[in-house]
Amino acid sequence: MSYEARINSLKTRHARLDARIFDEDRRPLPDEGAIRRLKLEKLRVKEEIERLARLG
């Protein structure tokens, strides 16, 4: 997989995580643990995107 394709895949994953965070946060009783885990995963994906962008 090329850098560009991998970055695009990660951007899609990042957007999906953002949507899941938004949905969880809007629930009547949001699961703060789930939100924390999703945000951490989103940050990891963002860091990977930035790392690959520097290499590419």
Order of alpha helices (4+ residues) and beta strands (2+ residues): alpha-alpha
